[in-house]
Amino acid sequence: MAGEDMNEDYPVEIRESLSALESSLGAVDDMLKTMTSVSRNQLLQKLDPLEQAKVDLVSAYTLNSMFWVYLATQGVNPKEHPVKQELERIRVYMNRVKEITDKKKAAKLDRGAASRFVKNALWEPKQKNIPNVANKGKSKH
């Protein structure tokens, strides 16, 4: 949409939705320009394998999602198209990558720290009475 004049041609009920769509499309356009400004090889060289997988999965999911929208605009039911299975397959792999990432972020057990924590948390009787008993015994002799 070129401007506000075009917005006046549409019913009031959908103006906000159209404005939101326009800003979303602008954001997608900006992201695509950013992604295509750097070659894929240059981008992936800077990333570790897990990050590379994330970039590939997000790219594949985005392209398939855009194709889903295209099908819907052409009157084709995307739920009956193979793109649905492809999106589900990508989602499964995204979940696998997320599990791997979560395992890496999980706290590791520091046995020494855990041992000190437990030792300090346990109750120990006071040591005052023991030296007094020893002193009393020495003073009598």
Secondary structure, 3 states (H helix, E strand, C coil): CCCHHHHCCCCHHHHHHHHHHHHHHHHHHHHHHHHHHCCHHHHHHCCCHHHHHHHHHHHHHHHHHHHHHHHHHCCCCHHHCCHHHHHHHHHHHHHHHHHHHHHHHCCCCCHHHHHHHHHHHCCCCCCCHHHHHHHHHHHHC
